[in-house]
């Protein structure tokens, strides 16, 4: 079987083809750099995505603070993670890099602030 996809691991955006069967990935073609192979393997076995959003702030100059996942999260958990982020409230002040939600849904990945909020 084959699957075709655009690699987003670097700015080149190569159109890669992954050949696979029940035992796993057999071949990856079309990639210009090694990152394409790594990207294809991740996409086929355990796709991940970075998550960016905002969290409501209590007592701040702004109503929300932008945030992101410190590392990419499993793609199949994105909606559940967003539900947790939407329920969360953070007390001001908060600064860039502060952990706003530690270990979201037991993933070992923190949600961190990407801006300051006084």
MIKOL-417124 format. One record per residue: residue number from 1; residue in three letters; x, y, z of N, C-alpha, C, O in turn. Coordinates in steps of 0.2 Angstrom, whole numbers, always signed. Atoms other than C-alpha are relative to their C-alpha. Layout:
PT  NUM  ALA  X  Y  Z  X  Y  Z  X  Y  Z  X  Y  Z .
...
//
This chain:
PT  1  UNK  +4  -6  +0  +0  +0  +0  +4  +6  +0  +10  +6  +2 .
PT  2  UNK  -3  -6  +0  +5  +18  -2  -4  +6  +3  -10  +5  +2 .
PT  3  UNK  +3  -6  -3  +1  +35  +6  +5  +5  -3  +11  +5  -2 .
PT  4  UNK  -4  -6  +2  +6  +52  -1  -2  +5  +4  -7  +6  +6 .
PT  5  UNK  +1  -6  -4  +8  +67  +9  +6  +5  -1  +11  +4  -4 .
PT  6  UNK  -5  -6  +0  +17  +84  +10  +4  +0  +7  +1  +0  +12 .
PT  7  UNK  -4  +0  -6  +31  +84  +22  +1  +7  +2  +2  +12  -2 .
PT  8  UNK  +0  -6  -3  +31  +99  +34  +6  +1  +5  +6  +6  +9 .
PT  9  UNK  -6  +0  -5  +47  +95  +43  +5  +6  -1  +9  +8  +3 .
PT  10  UNK  -4  -5  +2  +56  +109  +34  -3  +5  -5  -8  +3  -8 .
PT  11  UNK  +4  -5  +5  +52  +124  +22  +0  -3  -7  -4  +0  -11 .
PT  12  UNK  +0  +3  +7  +55  +113  +6  -7  -3  -1  -9  -2  -7 .
PT  13  UNK  +6  +2  +1  +38  +105  +8  +0  -6  -5  -5  -5  -10 .
PT  14  UNK  +0  +5  +5  +42  +89  -2  -6  -4  +0  -9  -5  +5 .
PT  15  UNK  +5  +4  +1  +29  +78  -9  +2  -7  +1  +6  -10  -3 .
PT  16  UNK  -3  +6  -1  +33  +61  -1  -5  -6  -1  -11  -5  +0 .
PT  17  UNK  +4  +6  +0  +27  +44  -4  +2  -6  +5  +8  -7  +5 .
PT  18  UNK  -2  +5  -5  +27  +30  +9  -3  -6  -2  -9  -7  -3 .
PT  19  UNK  +2  +7  +1  +26  +12  +5  +0  -4  +6  +5  -4  +10 .
PT  20  UNK  +0  +4  -6  +20  +1  +19  -5  -6  -1  -8  -7  -6 .
PT  21  UNK  +5  +5  -1  +11  -15  +24  -1  -2  +7  +0  +3  +11 .
PT  22  UNK  +2  +2  -7  +5  -24  +39  +6  +0  +5  +5  +1  +11 .
PT  23  UNK  -6  +0  -4  +23  -25  +46  +3  +6  +1  +7  +7  +6 .
PT  24  UNK  -3  -7  -2  +27  -7  +45  +2  +4  -7  -1  +2  -12 .
PT  25  UNK  -2  -4  +6  +35  +6  +33  +5  -4  -4  +10  -6  -1 .
PT  26  UNK  -5  +4  +5  +44  -2  +18  +5  +5  -3  +11  +4  -4 .
PT  27  UNK  -5  -5  +4  +51  +14  +9  -3  +7  +0  -10  +7  +0 .
PT  28  UNK  +2  -7  +0  +50  +33  +9  +3  +3  -6  +10  +2  -6 .
PT  29  UNK  -3  -3  +6  +53  +42  -7  -3  +7  -1  -8  +9  +2 .
PT  30  UNK  +2  -7  +2  +52  +60  -13  +3  +5  +5  +2  +11  +4 .
PT  31  UNK  -3  -5  -4  +60  +68  +2  +7  +2  -2  +11  -2  -5 .
PT  32  UNK  -7  -3  +2  +75  +79  +0  +5  +0  +6  +11  -1  +5 .
PT  33  UNK  -5  +1  -6  +82  +78  +18  -2  -6  +4  -8  -9  +3 .
PT  34  UNK  +2  +6  -5  +82  +65  +32  -6  +1  +4  -9  -3  +6 .
PT  35  UNK  +6  -1  -4  +69  +74  +41  -7  -2  -3  -11  -4  +1 .
PT  36  UNK  +6  +3  +3  +56  +68  +28  -1  -7  +2  -7  -9  +3 .
PT  37  UNK  +1  +7  -2  +59  +50  +33  -2  +0  +7  -7  -4  +8 .
PT  38  UNK  +3  +0  -7  +57  +54  +51  -7  +3  +1  -11  +0  +4 .
PT  39  UNK  +7  -2  +1  +41  +64  +47  -4  -5  -2  -10  -6  +1 .
PT  40  UNK  +4  +5  +3  +34  +50  +37  -1  -5  +5  -7  -8  +6 .
PT  41  UNK  +1  +6  -5  +37  +37  +51  -4  +3  +6  -9  -1  +8 .
PT  42  UNK  +5  -2  -5  +29  +48  +64  -7  +1  -2  -12  -1  +1 .
PT  43  UNK  +7  -1  +3  +14  +52  +53  -3  -6  -1  -9  -7  +0 .
PT  44  UNK  +3  +6  +2  +11  +34  +49  -1  -4  +7  -5  -8  +7 .
PT  45  UNK  +0  +4  -6  +14  +27  +67  -4  +4  +6  -8  +1  +9 .
PT  46  UNK  +3  -4  -6  +9  +41  +80  +1  +7  -2  +5  +11  +0 .
PT  47  UNK  +0  -7  +2  +5  +58  +72  -1  +5  +6  -5  +3  +10 .
PT  48  UNK  +0  -5  -5  +8  +73  +83  -1  +7  -3  +1  +8  -9 .
PT  49  UNK  +1  -7  +2  +4  +91  +82  +2  +5  +6  +0  +3  +12 .
PT  50  UNK  -1  -5  -5  +9  +107  +91  -7  +3  +1  -11  +4  -4 .
PT  51  UNK  +6  -3  -2  -6  +115  +100  +1  +7  +2  +5  +8  +7 .
PT  52  UNK  -1  -7  -2  -8  +134  +101  -8  +2  +2  -12  +0  -2 .
PT  53  UNK  +7  -2  -2  -23  +142  +110  +1  +6  +4  +6  +10  +5 .
PT  54  UNK  +0  -5  -5  -27  +155  +123  -4  -3  +7  -8  -8  +6 .
PT  55  UNK  +3  +1  -7  -32  +153  +142  -3  +6  +3  +1  +11  +3 .
PT  56  UNK  +3  -6  -4  -43  +164  +152  +4  +2  +6  +7  -2  +9 .
PT  57  UNK  -4  -2  -5  -35  +175  +164  -4  +4  +5  -9  +7  +4 .
PT  58  UNK  +3  -3  -5  -41  +180  +181  +4  +6  +3  +10  +5  +5 .
PT  59  UNK  -3  -6  -3  -37  +198  +187  +6  +3  -4  +10  +6  -1 .
PT  60  UNK  -5  -2  +5  -26  +202  +172  -2  +6  -4  -8  +8  -4 .
PT  61  UNK  +2  -6  +4  -25  +217  +161  -4  -2  -7  -7  +2  -10 .
PT  62  UNK  +3  +2  +6  -31  +206  +147  -4  -6  +2  -3  -9  +7 .
PT  63  UNK  +5  +6  -2  -45  +192  +147  +3  -6  -1  +1  -11  +2 .
PT  64  UNK  -3  +6  +2  -34  +179  +139  +8  +1  -1  +10  +6  -2 .
PT  65  UNK  -7  +0  +1  -16  +174  +138  +2  -6  -6  -1  -11  -5 .
PT  66  UNK  -1  +5  +5  -9  +165  +122  +5  -6  +4  +9  -5  +8 .
PT  67  UNK  -3  +6  -3  -2  +147  +126  +2  -5  -6  -1  -4  -11 .
PT  68  UNK  -2  +5  +5  +6  +132  +117  +2  -6  +4  +3  -6  +10 .
PT  69  UNK  -2  +6  -3  +10  +114  +120  +8  +1  +0  +11  +3  -5 .
PT  70  UNK  -8  +0  -1  +29  +113  +126  +3  -4  -6  +8  -3  -8 .
PT  71  UNK  -3  +5  +5  +31  +98  +114  -7  -2  -4  -12  -1  -2 .
PT  72  UNK  +6  +2  +4  +19  +91  +100  -4  -5  +4  -1  -10  +8 .
PT  73  UNK  +5  +5  -3  +4  +81  +107  -2  -5  -5  -2  -4  -11 .
PT  74  UNK  +3  +5  +4  -3  +65  +100  -7  +4  -4  -11  +7  +0 .
PT  75  UNK  +5  -3  +4  -15  +71  +86  -7  -2  +2  -12  +2  +2 .
PT  76  UNK  +6  +3  -2  -29  +60  +92  -3  +3  +7  -8  +2  +9 .
PT  77  UNK  +2  -3  -7  -29  +70  +109  -2  +7  -1  -3  +10  +5 .
PT  78  UNK  +1  -7  +1  -31  +87  +102  -7  +3  +3  -7  +8  +6 .
PT  79  UNK  +7  -3  -2  -50  +90  +105  +0  -1  +8  -3  +3  +11 .
PT  80  UNK  +0  +0  -7  -48  +83  +123  +4  +5  +3  +2  +7  +9 .
PT  81  UNK  -4  -5  -3  -34  +94  +126  -3  +7  +0  -2  +11  +5 .
PT  82  UNK  +3  -6  +0  -43  +109  +120  -6  +1  +5  -7  +6  +8 .
PT  83  UNK  +5  -1  -6  -58  +105  +132  +3  +2  +6  +0  +6  +10 .
PT  84  UNK  -4  -1  -6  -45  +105  +146  +2  +8  +0  +1  +11  +5 .
PT  85  UNK  -2  -7  +1  -38  +122  +140  -6  +5  +1  -5  +10  +4 .
PT  86  UNK  +5  -4  +0  -55  +129  +138  -3  +1  +7  -6  +6  +9 .
PT  87  UNK  +3  +0  -7  -60  +124  +156  +5  +4  +5  +3  +7  +10 .
PT  88  UNK  -6  -3  -4  -43  +132  +163  -1  +7  +1  -4  +11  -3 .
PT  89  UNK  -1  -8  -2  -41  +149  +172  +7  +1  +3  +9  -3  +7 .
PT  90  UNK  -6  -2  -3  -25  +157  +176  +0  +6  +4  -3  +11  +1 .
PT  91  UNK  +0  -6  -3  -22  +170  +189  +6  +4  -2  +12  +2  -3 .
PT  92  UNK  -5  -4  +2  -12  +185  +184  +5  +2  +6  +2  +1  +11 .
PT  93  UNK  -3  -1  +6  +2  +189  +183  +3  -7  -3  +4  -11  +1 .
PT  94  UNK  -4  +6  +3  +10  +176  +171  +5  +3  -5  +4  +8  -8 .
PT  95  UNK  -5  -2  +5  +25  +177  +160  +2  -5  -5  +0  -11  -4 .
PT  96  UNK  -2  +4  +5  +32  +169  +145  +4  -6  +3  +8  -5  +7 .
PT  97  UNK  -3  +6  -2  +37  +151  +148  -3  -3  +7  -2  -9  +8 .
PT  98  UNK  +3  +3  -6  +26  +149  +164  -4  -6  -2  -8  -6  -7 .
PT  99  UNK  +4  +6  +1  +18  +132  +165  -7  +2  +2  -8  +3  +8 .
PT  100  UNK  +7  -1  -1  -1  +135  +164  -4  -6  +2  -8  -6  +6 .
PT  101  UNK  +3  +7  -2  -7  +117  +164  +6  -5  -1  +8  -7  -6 .
PT  102  UNK  -5  +5  +0  +6  +104  +169  -3  -7  -2  -9  -8  -1 .
PT  103  UNK  +1  +7  +2  +6  +87  +161  -8  -1  -2  -11  -5  +1 .
PT  104  UNK  +7  +1  +3  -10  +89  +151  -3  -7  -1  +1  -10  -5 .
PT  105  UNK  +3  +6  +1  -21  +74  +152  +5  -6  +0  +4  -11  -3 .
PT  106  UNK  -5  +6  -1  -6  +63  +158  +4  -1  -6  +7  -6  -6 .
PT  107  UNK  -5  +1  +6  +4  +66  +142  +7  +1  +2  +11  -1  -2 .
PT  108  UNK  -7  -2  -2  +19  +72  +151  +2  +7  -3  +8  +9  -3 .
PT  109  UNK  -2  -6  +3  +18  +88  +141  -4  +6  +3  -10  +6  +4 .
PT  110  UNK  +2  -6  -3  +15  +105  +148  -3  +5  -5  -1  +6  -10 .
PT  111  UNK  +3  -6  +4  +4  +120  +141  +4  +6  +4  +3  +7  +10 .
PT  112  UNK  -4  -5  -3  +15  +135  +143  -2  +7  -3  -5  +7  -9 .
PT  113  UNK  +2  -7  +3  +12  +154  +141  +5  +2  -5  +11  +1  -5 .
PT  114  UNK  -5  -2  +6  +19  +162  +125  +0  +8  +0  +2  +11  -5 .
PT  115  UNK  +0  -7  -1  +16  +180  +131  +0  +2  +8  -2  -3  +12 .
PT  116  UNK  +1  -2  -7  +16  +190  +147  -7  +3  +1  -10  +6  -4 .
PT  117  UNK  +6  -3  -2  +1  +196  +156  +0  +2  +7  +1  -1  +12 .
PT  118  UNK  +0  -3  -6  +1  +208  +170  -7  +0  +4  -8  +3  +9 .
//
